Amino acid sequence: MTGAQRVEAALEAAVVRATAGEAPPQLAAALRYAVFPGGARVRPRLCLAVAEACGEDRPGVTDAAAVGIELLHCASLVHDDLPCFDAAATRRGKPSVHAAFSEPLAVLAGDALIIMAFEGLARAAAFTPKRLAPLISLISRGVGMPYGIVAGQAWESEGDINVEAYHRAKTGALFVAATMAGAVSAGADPGPWRELGEKLGAAYQTADDLADALSDEAECGKPTGQDATLHRPNLVAQLGLKGAHLRLQSLVEEAIASIPECDGARSLRDLVQTQAMRLAPKQLARTAA
């Protein structure tokens, strides 16, 4: 089973468990809609790849960590699209959850996804408490205050935005959680894996800013031009098109170079390189040509 297949199977099991029995039908449908079909699943696949590189010995714990991170990511997208934030009508090429199911159900779906993430961790790691505590701590830090994606969302309500802190929290924090949780789930020291998460998070933020500035909704599957419309920091506006592209290339190279030497280092480098090739918007490639 490939990493991508493993992620989808574990996500399916989590959603089936959460929507079984007497679950309210509309909310159950909204949960499934928010998770499937997904995007590239970069964060959970990264978590699995780091665990494998570290000599994974408890796949169930790794699956729970990877799924938890993806469910939290999905929850953040559901809430991010709400009218009180981005008011985005589409996500991943289809109507956003609130557009398809209503605002109240979107709020509840996002909340439920957050709880599902931590319930799954507790269930899988109950018999490995030495790993459960640091996993919950790492993943919580990647989501909450003061450094996680909640903080990233909150920066958008500030008049004076600390751009570096905003980008670290909005995008980088969950990548750091993914790499470090992968190591912890395998019983390894997470410290050497922080830089990989930081560099990849910064690379994805740069790519997202490029896409927002250059791509259209058909290519991205969500509204574009939002940064300019909502007066948010954008690296293309700050660095120019060429500068943002060079930054993206540099960050990918630094991410690959940061991977610690281990048995699975080569395959992990290949995965990062493959995913990185998909980051630049198509319009950028056409412009460069």
FIBA-753855 format. One line per field, with one value per residue: residue number from 1; residue in three letters; x, y, z of N, C-alpha, C in turn. Coordinates in steps of 0.1 Angstrom, whole numbers. Example, Ala and Ser with C-alpha at 12.3 -4.5 7.8 and 13.67 -1.06 7.14 Angstrom:
<nodes>
num	1;2
residu	ALA;SER
nc1	132;128
nc2	-57;-22
nc3	78;71
cac1	123;137
cac2	-45;-11
cac3	78;71
cc1	132;129
cc2	-33;0
cc3	78;79
</nodes>
This chain:
<nodes>
num	1;2;3;4;5;6;7;8;9;10;11;12;13;14;15;16;17;18;19;20;21;22;23;24;25;26;27;28;29;30;31;32;33;34;35;36;37;38;39;40;41;42;43;44;45;46;47;48;49;50;51;52;53;54;55;56;57;58;59;60;61;62;63;64;65;66;67;68;69;70;71;72;73;74;75;76;77;78;79;80;81;82;83;84;85;86;87;88;89;90;91;92;93;94;95;96;97;98;99;100;101;102;103;104;105;106;107;108;109;110;111;112;113;114;115;116;117;118;119;120;121;122;123;124;125;126;127;128;129;130;131;132;133;134;135;136;137;138;139;140;141;142;143;144;145;146;147;148;149;150;151;152;153;154;155;156;157;158;159;160;161;162;163;164;165;166;167;168;169;170;171;172;173;174;175;176;177;178;179;180;181;182;183;184;185;186;187;188;189;190;191;192;193;194;195;196;197;198;199;200;201;202;203;204;205;206;207;208;209;210;211;212;213;214;215;216;217;218;219;220;221;222;223;224;225;226;227;228;229;230;231;232;233;234;235;236;237;238;239;240;241;242;243;244;245;246;247;248;249;250;251;252;253;254;255;256;257;258;259;260;261;262;263;264;265;266;267;268;269;270;271;272;273;274;275;276;277;278;279;280;281;282;283;284;285;286;287;288;289
residu	MET;THR;GLY;ALA;GLN;ARG;VAL;GLU;ALA;ALA;LEU;GLU;ALA;ALA;VAL;VAL;ARG;ALA;THR;ALA;GLY;GLU;ALA;PRO;PRO;GLN;LEU;ALA;ALA;ALA;LEU;ARG;TYR;ALA;VAL;PHE;PRO;GLY;GLY;ALA;ARG;VAL;ARG;PRO;ARG;LEU;CYS;LEU;ALA;VAL;ALA;GLU;ALA;CYS;GLY;GLU;ASP;ARG;PRO;GLY;VAL;THR;ASP;ALA;ALA;ALA;VAL;GLY;ILE;GLU;LEU;LEU;HIS;CYS;ALA;SER;LEU;VAL;HIS;ASP;ASP;LEU;PRO;CYS;PHE;ASP;ALA;ALA;ALA;THR;ARG;ARG;GLY;LYS;PRO;SER;VAL;HIS;ALA;ALA;PHE;SER;GLU;PRO;LEU;ALA;VAL;LEU;ALA;GLY;ASP;ALA;LEU;ILE;ILE;MET;ALA;PHE;GLU;GLY;LEU;ALA;ARG;ALA;ALA;ALA;PHE;THR;PRO;LYS;ARG;LEU;ALA;PRO;LEU;ILE;SER;LEU;ILE;SER;ARG;GLY;VAL;GLY;MET;PRO;TYR;GLY;ILE;VAL;ALA;GLY;GLN;ALA;TRP;GLU;SER;GLU;GLY;ASP;ILE;ASN;VAL;GLU;ALA;TYR;HIS;ARG;ALA;LYS;THR;GLY;ALA;LEU;PHE;VAL;ALA;ALA;THR;MET;ALA;GLY;ALA;VAL;SER;ALA;GLY;ALA;ASP;PRO;GLY;PRO;TRP;ARG;GLU;LEU;GLY;GLU;LYS;LEU;GLY;ALA;ALA;TYR;GLN;THR;ALA;ASP;ASP;LEU;ALA;ASP;ALA;LEU;SER;ASP;GLU;ALA;GLU;CYS;GLY;LYS;PRO;THR;GLY;GLN;ASP;ALA;THR;LEU;HIS;ARG;PRO;ASN;LEU;VAL;ALA;GLN;LEU;GLY;LEU;LYS;GLY;ALA;HIS;LEU;ARG;LEU;GLN;SER;LEU;VAL;GLU;GLU;ALA;ILE;ALA;SER;ILE;PRO;GLU;CYS;ASP;GLY;ALA;ARG;SER;LEU;ARG;ASP;LEU;VAL;GLN;THR;GLN;ALA;MET;ARG;LEU;ALA;PRO;LYS;GLN;LEU;ALA;ARG;THR;ALA;ALA
nc1	8;6;18;-1;-24;-26;-31;-56;-72;-71;-82;-108;-117;-117;-137;-159;-163;-170;-194;-212;-240;-264;-258;-264;-278;-273;-251;-233;-230;-219;-194;-181;-181;-163;-139;-135;-135;-100;-72;-38;-29;-6;6;-2;10;36;41;38;59;82;80;84;110;123;122;97;76;51;26;-2;-2;12;-5;-27;-17;-10;-36;-49;-36;-44;-72;-74;-63;-83;-105;-96;-98;-125;-135;-121;-132;-157;-183;-176;-149;-131;-152;-155;-167;-161;-141;-114;-123;-151;-184;-179;-180;-199;-214;-226;-239;-248;-242;-243;-240;-215;-198;-202;-193;-165;-158;-163;-145;-121;-123;-125;-99;-82;-95;-90;-62;-60;-72;-56;-31;-33;-21;5;17;39;44;20;15;36;28;2;9;26;10;-11;2;7;-17;-32;-31;-1;10;0;-23;-47;-39;-27;-50;-61;-43;-51;-71;-59;-48;-21;0;22;41;59;54;27;27;43;25;1;7;32;32;17;30;54;44;37;61;76;58;57;82;81;59;72;89;112;137;123;134;155;139;125;134;129;101;97;109;95;69;72;78;54;37;48;43;15;10;20;2;-22;-18;-13;-28;-60;-94;-102;-79;-69;-90;-103;-113;-93;-69;-75;-58;-51;-77;-86;-67;-43;-10;13;37;44;37;54;80;81;74;96;113;97;95;122;126;109;121;146;138;128;151;166;149;151;178;179;170;176;203;194;180;158;162;168;144;126;137;132;104;98;109;94;68;74;77;52;43;47;26;8;7;31;50;44;49;77;86
nc2	-12;22;54;73;58;46;68;76;53;53;77;73;53;68;87;70;59;82;90;70;49;68;93;127;131;152;166;145;140;164;163;141;153;174;162;144;145;148;171;172;158;164;169;147;126;134;131;103;95;105;90;64;67;70;44;32;16;12;13;19;40;60;63;74;98;110;111;127;152;158;159;181;201;200;209;235;246;245;263;286;293;304;329;349;350;344;342;324;308;285;255;233;229;226;235;253;241;255;267;245;232;249;276;271;243;241;253;235;211;217;220;194;179;187;175;148;144;144;125;102;100;96;71;54;56;49;28;34;55;70;81;92;116;135;136;147;172;183;184;199;223;230;238;255;284;301;298;283;273;285;309;319;325;344;365;378;394;415;449;457;436;411;398;377;361;356;341;319;308;304;286;273;260;236;220;217;203;180;168;165;150;127;116;112;94;72;67;82;109;140;165;169;170;193;215;206;207;234;246;235;244;272;272;262;283;304;293;293;320;328;314;326;351;347;326;312;306;282;267;266;257;272;305;331;359;368;378;404;415;414;428;416;404;395;375;379;405;417;408;407;390;374;374;360;336;327;325;304;283;282;276;250;236;240;226;199;196;196;172;147;123;90;57;59;83;89;81;99;123;122;122;147;163;155;164;191;199;203;226;252;276;270;291;304;288;291;317;318;303
nc3	0;-9;4;-1;-5;20;36;27;33;61;67;57;75;98;93;88;114;128;117;121;133;151;141;132;101;82;92;92;65;58;71;57;32;36;39;17;-19;-13;-12;-22;1;14;40;58;43;44;72;74;58;71;95;85;75;99;109;115;138;149;132;135;153;139;116;130;138;114;101;120;117;91;93;110;93;73;88;93;68;63;82;75;50;57;57;76;75;49;31;10;-19;-31;-29;-34;-60;-58;-44;-13;21;37;17;5;26;46;69;98;98;87;106;127;115;111;138;147;132;143;169;162;153;176;191;176;179;207;208;193;204;230;244;242;260;263;238;232;247;239;212;212;223;204;180;189;194;168;159;177;198;209;184;162;135;142;154;131;116;132;130;107;115;126;127;122;109;118;96;93;115;110;86;95;114;100;79;82;107;108;91;104;126;113;104;128;144;129;134;162;164;155;176;176;180;177;172;151;129;127;111;85;83;88;66;44;50;47;20;9;16;1;-24;-24;-22;-47;-64;-57;-67;-94;-106;-118;-107;-117;-120;-94;-78;-60;-49;-63;-60;-36;-16;-24;-25;1;14;24;34;8;-8;-34;-39;-22;-29;-56;-88;-98;-76;-56;-69;-69;-42;-36;-49;-36;-10;-12;-20;4;22;13;17;45;55;78;79;74;72;55;41;14;-1;11;3;-24;-24;-14;-34;-56;-48;-46;-73;-81;-70;-81;-98;-129;-146;-139;-150;-177;-180;-175;-197
cac1	0;14;15;-14;-35;-27;-38;-71;-78;-72;-92;-121;-120;-121;-150;-170;-165;-176;-207;-220;-251;-275;-252;-273;-275;-267;-237;-225;-227;-209;-181;-176;-179;-152;-127;-133;-121;-90;-61;-26;-26;9;9;-2;20;49;41;41;73;92;80;91;125;128;121;84;74;37;19;-14;0;15;-17;-36;-10;-12;-50;-53;-31;-52;-85;-72;-62;-96;-113;-92;-103;-140;-137;-115;-141;-169;-185;-170;-135;-128;-164;-151;-178;-156;-129;-111;-131;-166;-189;-174;-190;-210;-222;-233;-247;-253;-231;-243;-234;-200;-192;-202;-184;-151;-156;-163;-132;-110;-125;-121;-84;-77;-101;-82;-49;-61;-76;-45;-19;-36;-12;19;15;52;43;7;16;43;21;-8;15;32;0;-19;10;6;-31;-37;-24;0;19;-6;-32;-57;-32;-26;-63;-63;-35;-58;-80;-51;-45;-7;3;36;41;67;46;15;30;47;14;-9;10;43;31;11;41;63;37;37;74;80;49;61;93;76;51;81;98;125;138;116;142;162;130;118;137;122;87;97;112;84;58;75;77;40;31;52;36;2;9;21;-10;-32;-15;-12;-37;-74;-102;-103;-67;-67;-102;-108;-112;-79;-69;-80;-49;-53;-90;-87;-55;-34;4;15;51;46;36;66;93;80;72;109;118;90;98;135;124;103;132;156;132;127;164;169;141;157;192;177;166;187;207;188;178;148;164;167;130;120;141;125;90;98;112;82;58;78;76;38;40;46;14;11;10;45;58;41;56;91;88
cac2	0;34;63;80;48;44;80;76;43;57;88;66;46;78;93;60;58;94;92;58;49;78;106;135;128;163;168;133;142;175;158;134;163;182;154;137;141;157;177;163;152;165;169;134;118;137;125;89;93;107;79;53;70;68;30;31;3;12;19;25;53;69;66;83;112;116;114;138;164;161;164;195;209;201;218;249;251;247;276;297;297;309;343;358;351;346;342;316;300;272;249;221;227;223;245;251;234;263;269;233;227;260;281;264;230;242;255;222;202;221;216;179;174;189;165;135;143;141;112;92;99;89;57;46;56;47;18;39;68;78;87;100;129;144;138;157;185;188;187;210;235;234;242;265;296;313;296;274;279;295;322;324;330;356;376;384;404;426;460;457;422;406;389;365;353;352;330;307;302;301;275;265;253;223;212;213;193;167;161;161;139;115;111;108;82;61;65;88;122;149;177;170;171;206;224;202;212;249;250;231;253;284;269;261;296;311;288;298;334;329;309;336;363;343;315;315;297;268;260;264;251;281;319;337;373;371;386;418;420;415;436;407;403;385;376;384;419;422;404;406;376;367;372;350;323;323;322;291;273;281;269;236;231;239;216;187;195;195;159;140;110;79;47;63;96;90;81;111;134;120;126;162;168;153;173;205;202;206;238;265;277;267;304;308;280;296;330;315;298
cac3	0;-10;14;-4;-3;34;42;23;40;75;67;55;87;108;90;90;128;133;111;123;143;151;138;125;87;74;97;88;51;57;75;46;21;39;38;4;-22;-7;-20;-23;13;16;54;63;36;50;85;72;52;82;104;78;75;113;114;120;145;153;121;139;159;128;109;138;138;100;99;129;111;79;97;115;81;67;97;91;55;64;89;67;39;62;54;85;72;35;23;-2;-24;-36;-23;-41;-72;-56;-34;0;30;41;5;2;37;54;78;110;97;84;119;134;108;115;152;148;126;154;180;156;152;189;196;169;185;220;206;187;212;244;250;241;265;261;226;231;253;230;199;214;225;191;171;195;191;153;156;186;202;201;172;153;125;148;155;117;112;140;125;96;121;132;118;119;108;118;84;95;125;103;77;102;120;90;70;86;120;107;85;115;134;105;104;141;148;122;142;176;163;153;187;173;184;167;170;138;118;127;100;73;84;87;52;36;53;41;6;5;17;-10;-36;-23;-26;-62;-70;-55;-76;-108;-111;-117;-98;-123;-117;-79;-72;-49;-54;-63;-58;-22;-8;-28;-22;16;19;32;29;-2;-11;-48;-38;-15;-35;-71;-93;-99;-62;-50;-75;-65;-28;-36;-53;-25;2;-16;-19;18;28;9;24;59;59;85;74;80;62;45;37;-1;-6;16;-5;-37;-22;-13;-47;-64;-44;-49;-87;-83;-63;-89;-106;-143;-152;-137;-160;-190;-181;-176;-210
cc1	9;10;2;-25;-37;-34;-53;-78;-81;-82;-106;-126;-124;-134;-162;-173;-173;-190;-216;-232;-261;-269;-262;-269;-268;-253;-228;-221;-217;-195;-174;-172;-166;-139;-124;-140;-111;-81;-50;-23;-12;13;9;8;34;51;45;55;84;92;87;106;131;127;108;81;59;29;5;-13;4;3;-26;-30;-12;-26;-54;-48;-39;-66;-85;-70;-75;-105;-109;-97;-118;-142;-132;-124;-154;-170;-178;-155;-133;-141;-162;-163;-174;-143;-126;-120;-146;-170;-183;-184;-202;-220;-231;-243;-253;-241;-231;-237;-219;-193;-191;-193;-169;-148;-154;-150;-121;-111;-121;-106;-78;-82;-93;-69;-50;-64;-64;-33;-21;-26;3;19;28;52;31;9;24;36;10;-2;20;20;-9;-11;9;-8;-35;-29;-12;7;12;-16;-43;-51;-30;-39;-65;-55;-42;-68;-72;-48;-30;-2;18;36;48;59;34;17;34;35;4;-6;21;41;26;21;51;57;38;50;78;71;52;73;89;68;60;91;111;125;132;125;148;152;122;121;131;108;87;99;101;72;60;74;63;33;35;45;21;0;11;8;-21;-31;-16;-22;-51;-81;-102;-91;-65;-78;-107;-107;-97;-80;-74;-71;-50;-66;-92;-76;-46;-20;5;29;53;46;49;79;93;79;85;114;111;93;112;134;119;114;142;151;131;141;169;162;148;171;190;174;178;191;201;185;168;150;163;153;123;124;134;110;89;100;100;71;61;76;61;34;38;34;18;14;24;53;56;49;71;95;88
cc2	12;43;70;71;46;56;79;65;46;68;82;60;56;84;83;59;71;96;79;60;60;92;114;135;140;166;157;135;154;171;151;143;171;175;148;145;152;163;167;155;152;163;155;124;121;131;110;86;95;95;67;55;68;53;27;16;1;19;25;38;64;73;76;97;118;120;126;151;168;165;178;205;211;211;233;255;254;261;288;302;304;324;353;359;354;347;335;307;286;267;235;218;224;234;242;245;242;266;257;229;237;264;274;250;230;244;242;212;205;217;201;173;176;178;151;133;138;128;100;89;92;74;49;45;54;37;22;53;77;86;96;114;139;146;148;171;191;192;199;224;240;239;254;278;293;311;289;281;288;308;328;331;344;368;384;395;416;437;461;442;419;395;376;355;348;340;317;300;297;288;266;256;239;214;208;202;179;160;157;150;126;108;105;95;70;59;72;103;132;161;179;172;184;214;219;208;227;253;247;240;266;283;269;275;305;307;293;312;336;325;320;348;359;334;320;304;283;260;257;257;259;295;324;352;378;380;401;424;422;422;428;407;392;387;381;399;425;420;405;392;368;364;361;336;318;319;307;280;271;274;254;229;230;228;202;185;193;181;151;127;99;69;51;77;98;90;93;123;134;125;141;168;167;162;188;209;206;219;250;265;275;280;308;301;286;310;328;311;309
cc3	0;2;12;-1;12;41;39;31;55;76;66;68;98;106;92;105;133;128;113;132;141;148;130;110;80;79;92;73;49;61;63;34;23;38;25;-7;-16;-17;-22;-11;17;30;59;56;41;63;83;67;63;92;98;78;89;118;121;126;149;143;125;145;148;120;116;137;124;98;108;123;99;83;103;103;74;75;95;78;56;71;81;56;44;58;63;83;57;26;9;-6;-28;-29;-30;-53;-70;-46;-20;9;33;29;2;13;46;64;91;109;94;97;127;128;111;129;154;143;136;164;174;156;165;195;189;175;199;218;202;196;227;251;248;247;264;248;225;236;244;217;201;216;212;182;176;192;177;150;164;187;210;187;160;143;130;149;141;113;119;135;114;102;127;122;113;120;108;108;87;105;118;94;84;108;110;83;76;98;118;99;95;123;126;106;118;147;141;130;155;174;160;165;186;179;174;163;157;127;118;115;87;72;82;72;42;38;46;25;1;6;5;-23;-36;-26;-41;-69;-68;-64;-91;-114;-111;-109;-104;-120;-102;-72;-60;-55;-53;-62;-45;-14;-11;-24;-7;22;28;26;19;-7;-25;-47;-31;-23;-51;-75;-93;-85;-55;-55;-70;-50;-27;-39;-42;-13;0;-14;-4;25;25;17;39;64;65;78;81;69;51;39;22;-6;-1;7;-19;-35;-21;-26;-57;-61;-48;-64;-90;-77;-71;-97;-121;-150;-151;-148;-174;-191;-183;-190;-220
</nodes>
